[in-house]
Each structure stands twice: as C-alpha cells, then as structure tokens.
Amino acid sequence: MVARESSFNPNAKNSKSTARGLFQFLDGTRKSYGGNSVNWNDPTQQALAGVQYIKDRYGTPEKALAFWDKNKWY
C-alpha cells in the first residue's frame, strides 16, 4: 500500500489534498494519530502511525490491502 500511495517517499505530497507522507495521511488523520507529538518528517514515526491506523480501521494489513484493491484508496 505504501508503494501505491507514496512510492516509499516519506516526503510525498498530494497536490489535490492535504495527503502527504508514506501513508498519505490527511491533516485530520495526522491529528488523530499523534498530531504534533509525531515527527512527520521521520519515516519510522510515519510507519508506526500508519500501522496503527491500519490496525484500527481494518484489523490487518491484508484486509487493508483488499480494501485498497477494490476501491483504489484506503
């Protein structure tokens, strides 16, 4: 999913939304997953937040990927 969302670029930015980083978190999602307490420039911290988001929303990475495959977003 990270490959599809950001091509593994921790500095990736979507020009059409507030999505950025490895997991292309929107501003609201970043606030819910650490906000200012996370160094969003650090790929490791981005990954930890992304894994927690996947766990919270989908339960497993496999379920998140299946959702992405069906909808082209997660």
C-alpha positions, 0 to 999 in steps of 0.5 A: 500500500505504501508503494501505491500511495507514496512510492516509499517517499516519506516526503510525498505530497498530494497536490489535490489534498492535504495527503502527504507522507508514506501513508498519505495521511490527511491533516485530520488523520495526522491529528488523530494519530499523534498530531504534533507529538509525531515527527512527520518528517521521520519515516519510522514515526510515519510507519508506526502511525500508519500501522496503527491506523491500519490496525484500527480501521481494518484489523490487518494489513491484508484486509487493508490491502483488499480494501485498497484493491477494490476501491483504489484508496484506503 
